[in-house]
Amino acid sequence: MTLYAMVNSDDEISLTLKSIMDLTEAENLRLTFLDCLAQGKNLKIVAGEVERITTPCLQILLSLKNRAELDHIDFSIIDMPDSFKTALHDIGLEEYLAPVEQRV
């Protein structure tokens, strides 16, 4: 399992996604998110390095967001490159994961 860059402060976890987020990365991403949720801190996902992201990883992000909301944990994705925004748009998840100012 390859680790993600993570900054853990008193009230927030900032997790930086890798440049290639595809099926081979999905299970690692899911397990990492479960660990983050267990800490109960706000989650900031940094997507600035993502060159390619596929549907399984986007589905995991949506699931994480929904679970965070149920647990009253703030969740955000920042620094979305165009490739990330386009992938969200193409599979219809843009309105659920991208802030209005970051949409295609």
PyRosetta script that sets phi, psi and omega in degrees:
from pyrosetta import init, pose_from_sequence

init()
pose = pose_from_sequence("MTLYAMVNSDDEISLTLKSIMDLTEAENLRLTFLDCLAQGKNLKIVAGEVERITTPCLQILLSLKNRAELDHIDFSIIDMPDSFKTALHDIGLEEYLAPVEQRV")
pose.set_psi(1, 126.1)
pose.set_omega(1, 178.1)
pose.set_phi(2, -90.4)
pose.set_psi(2, 133.8)
pose.set_omega(2, -177.9)
pose.set_phi(3, -83.7)
pose.set_psi(3, 151.8)
pose.set_omega(3, 175.0)
pose.set_phi(4, -93.9)
pose.set_psi(4, 152.2)
pose.set_omega(4, 172.8)
pose.set_phi(5, -67.7)
pose.set_psi(5, 127.0)
pose.set_omega(5, -175.0)
pose.set_phi(6, -139.6)
pose.set_psi(6, 136.3)
pose.set_omega(6, 173.3)
pose.set_phi(7, -117.8)
pose.set_psi(7, 123.7)
pose.set_omega(7, -174.5)
pose.set_phi(8, -116.8)
pose.set_psi(8, 109.7)
pose.set_omega(8, 178.1)
pose.set_phi(9, -105.4)
pose.set_psi(9, -173.6)
pose.set_omega(9, -177.8)
pose.set_phi(10, -60.5)
pose.set_psi(10, -36.6)
pose.set_omega(10, -174.6)
pose.set_phi(11, -123.7)
pose.set_psi(11, 2.0)
pose.set_omega(11, -175.5)
pose.set_phi(12, -149.2)
pose.set_psi(12, 145.9)
pose.set_omega(12, 170.5)
pose.set_phi(13, -113.8)
pose.set_psi(13, 126.0)
pose.set_omega(13, 176.3)
pose.set_phi(14, -109.8)
pose.set_psi(14, 118.8)
pose.set_omega(14, -176.2)
pose.set_phi(15, -118.6)
pose.set_psi(15, 125.0)
pose.set_omega(15, -178.8)
pose.set_phi(16, -95.9)
pose.set_psi(16, 123.1)
pose.set_omega(16, 178.4)
pose.set_phi(17, -72.8)
pose.set_psi(17, 156.5)
pose.set_omega(17, 179.1)
pose.set_phi(18, -81.2)
pose.set_psi(18, 168.6)
pose.set_omega(18, -177.8)
pose.set_phi(19, -68.4)
pose.set_psi(19, -34.9)
pose.set_omega(19, 178.3)
pose.set_phi(20, -115.0)
pose.set_psi(20, 111.4)
pose.set_omega(20, -180.0)
pose.set_phi(21, -114.6)
pose.set_psi(21, 88.4)
pose.set_omega(21, -177.6)
pose.set_phi(22, -124.4)
pose.set_psi(22, -168.8)
pose.set_omega(22, -175.7)
pose.set_phi(23, -55.7)
pose.set_psi(23, -35.9)
pose.set_omega(23, -179.2)
pose.set_phi(24, -66.3)
pose.set_psi(24, -18.5)
pose.set_omega(24, -178.2)
pose.set_phi(25, -99.6)
pose.set_psi(25, -11.8)
pose.set_omega(25, -170.8)
pose.set_phi(26, -59.8)
pose.set_psi(26, -48.0)
pose.set_omega(26, -177.6)
pose.set_phi(27, -66.0)
pose.set_psi(27, -40.8)
pose.set_omega(27, 176.5)
pose.set_phi(28, -60.0)
pose.set_psi(28, -43.1)
pose.set_omega(28, 178.7)
pose.set_phi(29, -62.1)
pose.set_psi(29, -45.4)
pose.set_omega(29, -179.5)
pose.set_phi(30, -60.4)
pose.set_psi(30, -47.2)
pose.set_omega(30, -179.6)
pose.set_phi(31, -64.7)
pose.set_psi(31, -39.6)
pose.set_omega(31, 177.4)
pose.set_phi(32, -62.0)
pose.set_psi(32, -44.0)
pose.set_omega(32, 179.7)
pose.set_phi(33, -64.7)
pose.set_psi(33, -38.8)
pose.set_omega(33, 177.8)
pose.set_phi(34, -61.6)
pose.set_psi(34, -40.1)
pose.set_omega(34, 176.1)
pose.set_phi(35, -62.9)
pose.set_psi(35, -41.9)
pose.set_omega(35, 179.5)
pose.set_phi(36, -64.1)
pose.set_psi(36, -45.5)
pose.set_omega(36, -179.7)
pose.set_phi(37, -61.3)
pose.set_psi(37, -37.1)
pose.set_omega(37, -178.7)
pose.set_phi(38, -61.4)
pose.set_psi(38, -23.1)
pose.set_omega(38, 180.0)
pose.set_phi(39, -81.2)
pose.set_psi(39, -16.5)
pose.set_omega(39, 175.8)
pose.set_phi(40, 71.5)
pose.set_psi(40, 15.4)
pose.set_omega(40, -179.2)
pose.set_phi(41, -96.6)
pose.set_psi(41, 159.5)
pose.set_omega(41, 174.8)
pose.set_phi(42, -58.9)
pose.set_psi(42, 147.5)
pose.set_omega(42, -177.1)
pose.set_phi(43, -118.1)
pose.set_psi(43, 126.3)
pose.set_omega(43, 175.2)
pose.set_phi(44, -119.6)
pose.set_psi(44, 117.9)
pose.set_omega(44, 179.5)
pose.set_phi(45, -98.5)
pose.set_psi(45, 122.4)
pose.set_omega(45, -179.2)
pose.set_phi(46, -99.7)
pose.set_psi(46, 115.1)
pose.set_omega(46, -173.7)
pose.set_phi(47, -105.3)
pose.set_psi(47, 8.1)
pose.set_omega(47, -172.9)
pose.set_phi(48, -58.2)
pose.set_psi(48, -26.9)
pose.set_omega(48, -178.0)
pose.set_phi(49, -91.9)
pose.set_psi(49, -5.3)
pose.set_omega(49, -175.1)
pose.set_phi(50, -69.4)
pose.set_psi(50, 120.6)
pose.set_omega(50, 174.7)
pose.set_phi(51, -98.3)
pose.set_psi(51, -33.3)
pose.set_omega(51, 179.5)
pose.set_phi(52, -146.1)
pose.set_psi(52, 132.9)
pose.set_omega(52, 175.7)
pose.set_phi(53, -136.3)
pose.set_psi(53, 134.0)
pose.set_omega(53, -176.8)
pose.set_phi(54, -106.9)
pose.set_psi(54, 170.1)
pose.set_omega(54, -174.6)
pose.set_phi(55, -52.5)
pose.set_psi(55, -46.3)
pose.set_omega(55, -178.9)
pose.set_phi(56, -56.6)
pose.set_psi(56, -40.9)
pose.set_omega(56, 179.3)
pose.set_phi(57, -69.8)
pose.set_psi(57, -36.4)
pose.set_omega(57, 176.2)
pose.set_phi(58, -65.8)
pose.set_psi(58, -37.9)
pose.set_omega(58, 177.4)
pose.set_phi(59, -64.5)
pose.set_psi(59, -38.6)
pose.set_omega(59, 177.5)
pose.set_phi(60, -65.1)
pose.set_psi(60, -40.5)
pose.set_omega(60, 177.0)
pose.set_phi(61, -61.5)
pose.set_psi(61, -42.0)
pose.set_omega(61, 178.8)
pose.set_phi(62, -64.6)
pose.set_psi(62, -42.7)
pose.set_omega(62, 178.2)
pose.set_phi(63, -61.8)
pose.set_psi(63, -43.0)
pose.set_omega(63, 177.5)
pose.set_phi(64, -60.0)
pose.set_psi(64, -46.1)
pose.set_omega(64, -179.4)
pose.set_phi(65, -59.8)
pose.set_psi(65, -45.6)
pose.set_omega(65, -179.1)
pose.set_phi(66, -63.8)
pose.set_psi(66, -42.1)
pose.set_omega(66, 178.6)
pose.set_phi(67, -65.9)
pose.set_psi(67, -41.3)
pose.set_omega(67, 178.2)
pose.set_phi(68, -60.3)
pose.set_psi(68, -42.5)
pose.set_omega(68, 179.1)
pose.set_phi(69, -62.3)
pose.set_psi(69, -41.7)
pose.set_omega(69, 178.1)
pose.set_phi(70, -61.7)
pose.set_psi(70, -34.8)
pose.set_omega(70, -179.5)
pose.set_phi(71, -90.8)
pose.set_psi(71, 7.9)
pose.set_omega(71, -179.9)
pose.set_phi(72, 58.1)
pose.set_psi(72, 42.8)
pose.set_omega(72, 177.7)
pose.set_phi(73, -110.2)
pose.set_psi(73, 128.7)
pose.set_omega(73, 176.7)
pose.set_phi(74, -67.4)
pose.set_psi(74, 136.9)
pose.set_omega(74, -177.2)
pose.set_phi(75, -133.7)
pose.set_psi(75, 132.6)
pose.set_omega(75, 176.2)
pose.set_phi(76, -148.4)
pose.set_psi(76, 151.9)
pose.set_omega(76, 172.7)
pose.set_phi(77, -116.8)
pose.set_psi(77, 126.8)
pose.set_omega(77, -178.0)
pose.set_phi(78, -120.8)
pose.set_psi(78, 164.8)
pose.set_omega(78, 175.4)
pose.set_phi(79, 56.9)
pose.set_psi(79, 43.3)
pose.set_omega(79, -179.4)
pose.set_phi(80, -72.4)
pose.set_psi(80, 119.7)
pose.set_omega(80, 174.4)
pose.set_phi(81, -74.4)
pose.set_psi(81, 166.6)
pose.set_omega(81, -178.5)
pose.set_phi(82, -56.7)
pose.set_psi(82, -37.4)
pose.set_omega(82, -179.7)
pose.set_phi(83, -61.8)
pose.set_psi(83, -37.7)
pose.set_omega(83, 178.5)
pose.set_phi(84, -68.6)
pose.set_psi(84, -47.1)
pose.set_omega(84, 179.4)
pose.set_phi(85, -60.7)
pose.set_psi(85, -41.9)
pose.set_omega(85, 179.9)
pose.set_phi(86, -64.1)
pose.set_psi(86, -42.9)
pose.set_omega(86, 178.3)
pose.set_phi(87, -61.2)
pose.set_psi(87, -43.2)
pose.set_omega(87, 176.6)
pose.set_phi(88, -60.4)
pose.set_psi(88, -45.3)
pose.set_omega(88, -179.8)
pose.set_phi(89, -62.8)
pose.set_psi(89, -45.1)
pose.set_omega(89, -175.8)
pose.set_phi(90, -62.4)
pose.set_psi(90, -33.0)
pose.set_omega(90, -179.5)
pose.set_phi(91, -103.9)
pose.set_psi(91, 7.5)
pose.set_omega(91, 172.5)
pose.set_phi(92, 81.3)
pose.set_psi(92, 21.4)
pose.set_omega(92, 179.7)
pose.set_phi(93, -105.0)
pose.set_psi(93, 2.4)
pose.set_omega(93, -176.3)
pose.set_phi(94, -55.0)
pose.set_psi(94, -46.7)
pose.set_omega(94, -176.3)
pose.set_phi(95, -69.2)
pose.set_psi(95, -17.6)
pose.set_omega(95, -178.7)
pose.set_phi(96, -93.8)
pose.set_psi(96, -26.6)
pose.set_omega(96, -174.3)
pose.set_phi(97, -118.3)
pose.set_psi(97, -22.5)
pose.set_omega(97, -175.8)
pose.set_phi(98, -103.5)
pose.set_psi(98, 128.8)
pose.set_omega(98, 172.6)
pose.set_phi(99, -59.1)
pose.set_psi(99, 151.0)
pose.set_omega(99, -175.7)
pose.set_phi(100, -50.9)
pose.set_psi(100, -42.1)
pose.set_omega(100, -176.6)
pose.set_phi(101, -70.6)
pose.set_psi(101, -12.4)
pose.set_omega(101, -179.2)
pose.set_phi(102, -107.1)
pose.set_psi(102, 7.3)
pose.set_omega(102, -177.5)
pose.set_phi(103, -80.6)
pose.set_psi(103, 156.5)
pose.set_omega(103, -179.3)
pose.set_phi(104, -67.1)
pose.dump_pdb("model.pdb")
